[in-house]
Amino acid sequence: MSRLTGKIAIVTGAGSGLGKAISESFAEQGAQVVLTDIDLVAAKNVAGAIGASAIALHQDAADEQRWDVIMQETRDAFGTPHILVNNAGLVIPGTIEDCSLDQFRKQNSVMLEGVFLGCRAAVKAMKSNDQPSSIINLSSMAALQGYSPFVAYAAAKGGVRSMTKSVALHCKEQNYPIRCNSLHPAGIDTPMVRQESVGASGAATPETGMIPLGGLGHPNDVAALCVYLASDESRFMTAGEYPVDNGALYKPA
Ligand SMILES: NC(=O)c1ccc[n+]([C@@H]2O[C@H](COP(=O)([O-])OP(=O)(O)OC[C@H]3O[C@@H](n4cnc5c(N)ncnc54)[C@H](O)[C@@H]3O)[C@@H](O)[C@H]2O)c1
């Protein structure tokens, strides 16, 4: 038996980068996976390559009503979910001096409100599950040390970090079978990091702080931890925060 046999997972932002790798790893470990993305074509490509254990749905993670539809369509396709990975994201660059309020709100609507909506929908759906359930929120090293070029991004990720603990503690107090943890990657080789770290010349721009010593990580470095946190192997772990950064938090580039 594989590590996620019998589990049903939703992964947001699953058409690219980490979400793609996480979805593929979940399916490899026996889960049925609902891949959502604002880019439906990308999500469909990933789901199609996985096969019958995956479907793709269009979702803007910041759209409140859409979350109810995603939960219902997941139930219709596979059953009540046991796993949610709040992964969808984008980066809007800007320091405290040049980030507009509109940019700050846009960043936070997807990266903080979207995670809030996902956690709320998942707790509602999963609280009566008879199998252990797991919510995994993609935060960032930015939540732990700040990122001056990305003030709105760092604020959103900081919110995700503390909200994760609040969700986890609520579920524990209510005796719900739901754990909730946050991941804090840095410098994993995805389109988002390439876009922010590599200039037009193809050269790395370390001033963004996104390329740590030792080079970039692989999306599977994050996916492997997601498999563990999604599985019952991590049954005693909740409200935790887990860097995946090759030590960059303590030894920045
Ligand atoms: N790659 C890293 O090193 C790193 C570091 C820290 C945190 N993260 C976080 O990991 C997550 C995944 O990032 P990635 O590096 O794979 O980026 P990526 O750009 O490769 O993938 C992000 C995905 O999210 C989707 N998306 C964007 N806006 C959306 C929305 N409103 N609703 C639904 N989907 C939306 C995109 O279409 C894309 O498929 C993000 O939350 C990011 O902040 C990544």
The ligand as a Tripos MOL2 file, in Angstrom:
@<TRIPOS>MOLECULE
LIG
   44    48     1     0     0
SMALL
NO_CHARGES

@<TRIPOS>ATOM
      1 N1          9.5630   28.4210   -5.4600 N.am      1 LIG1
      2 C1         10.0020   28.8490   -4.2740 C.2       1 LIG1
      3 O1         11.2050   28.8540   -3.9670 O.2       1 LIG1
      4 C2          9.0220   29.3610   -3.2560 C.ar      1 LIG1
      5 C3          9.5370   29.9530   -2.1040 C.ar      1 LIG1
      6 C4          8.6620   30.3870   -1.1330 C.ar      1 LIG1
      7 C5          7.2950   30.2130   -1.3030 C.ar      1 LIG1
      8 N2          6.8290   29.6710   -2.4450 N.ar      1 LIG1
      9 C6          5.3750   29.5550   -2.5850 C.3       1 LIG1
     10 O2          5.0270   28.3360   -3.1900 O.3       1 LIG1
     11 C7          3.8130   28.4960   -3.9320 C.3       1 LIG1
     12 C8          4.0050   27.9710   -5.3430 C.3       1 LIG1
     13 O3          4.9760   28.7950   -5.9970 O.3       1 LIG1
     14 P1          5.7970   28.3250   -7.2910 P.3       1 LIG1
     15 O4          7.1910   28.7160   -7.0330 O.co2     1 LIG1
     16 O5          5.4610   26.9160   -7.6470 O.co2     1 LIG1
     17 O6          5.1950   29.3560   -8.3820 O.3       1 LIG1
     18 P2          4.6190   29.1400   -9.8560 P.3       1 LIG1
     19 O7          4.4720   30.5200  -10.4030 O.co2     1 LIG1
     20 O8          5.4270   28.1490  -10.6020 O.co2     1 LIG1
     21 O9          3.1740   28.5080   -9.6100 O.3       1 LIG1
     22 C9          2.1280   29.2580   -9.0500 C.3       1 LIG1
     23 C10         0.8130   28.7350   -9.6060 C.3       1 LIG1
     24 O10        -0.2520   29.4600   -8.9610 O.3       1 LIG1
     25 C11        -1.2080   29.8010   -9.9570 C.3       1 LIG1
     26 N3         -1.9700   30.9810   -9.5340 N.ar      1 LIG1
     27 C12        -1.5700   32.2780   -9.5100 C.ar      1 LIG1
     28 N4         -2.5690   33.0530   -9.0580 N.ar      1 LIG1
     29 C13        -3.6120   32.2300   -8.7690 C.ar      1 LIG1
     30 C14        -4.9090   32.4320   -8.2420 C.ar      1 LIG1
     31 N5         -5.3770   33.6670   -7.9530 N.pl3     1 LIG1
     32 N6         -5.7140   31.3560   -8.0390 N.ar      1 LIG1
     33 C15        -5.2820   30.1100   -8.3670 C.ar      1 LIG1
     34 N7         -4.0770   29.8610   -8.8870 N.ar      1 LIG1
     35 C16        -3.2450   30.8990   -9.0740 C.ar      1 LIG1
     36 C17        -0.3850   30.0460  -11.2120 C.3       1 LIG1
     37 O11        -1.1920   29.9850  -12.3810 O.3       1 LIG1
     38 C18         0.6580   28.9560  -11.1110 C.3       1 LIG1
     39 O12         0.2170   27.7690  -11.7380 O.3       1 LIG1
     40 C19         3.4730   29.9940   -3.8570 C.3       1 LIG1
     41 O13         2.5300   30.2130   -2.8220 O.3       1 LIG1
     42 C20         4.7970   30.6260   -3.5030 C.3       1 LIG1
     43 O14         4.6610   31.8740   -2.8660 O.3       1 LIG1
     44 C21         7.6570   29.2460   -3.4340 C.ar      1 LIG1
@<TRIPOS>BOND
     1     1     2 1
     2     2     3 2
     3     2     4 1
     4     4     5 ar
     5     4    44 ar
     6     5     6 ar
     7     6     7 ar
     8     7     8 ar
     9     8     9 1
    10     8    44 ar
    11     9    10 1
    12     9    42 1
    13    10    11 1
    14    11    12 1
    15    11    40 1
    16    12    13 1
    17    13    14 1
    18    14    15 2
    19    14    16 1
    20    14    17 1
    21    17    18 1
    22    18    19 2
    23    18    20 1
    24    18    21 1
    25    21    22 1
    26    22    23 1
    27    23    24 1
    28    23    38 1
    29    24    25 1
    30    25    26 1
    31    25    36 1
    32    26    27 ar
    33    26    35 ar
    34    27    28 ar
    35    28    29 ar
    36    29    30 ar
    37    29    35 ar
    38    30    31 1
    39    30    32 ar
    40    32    33 ar
    41    33    34 ar
    42    34    35 ar
    43    36    37 1
    44    36    38 1
    45    38    39 1
    46    40    41 1
    47    40    42 1
    48    42    43 1
@<TRIPOS>SUBSTRUCTURE
     1 LIG1         1 GROUP 0 **** ****
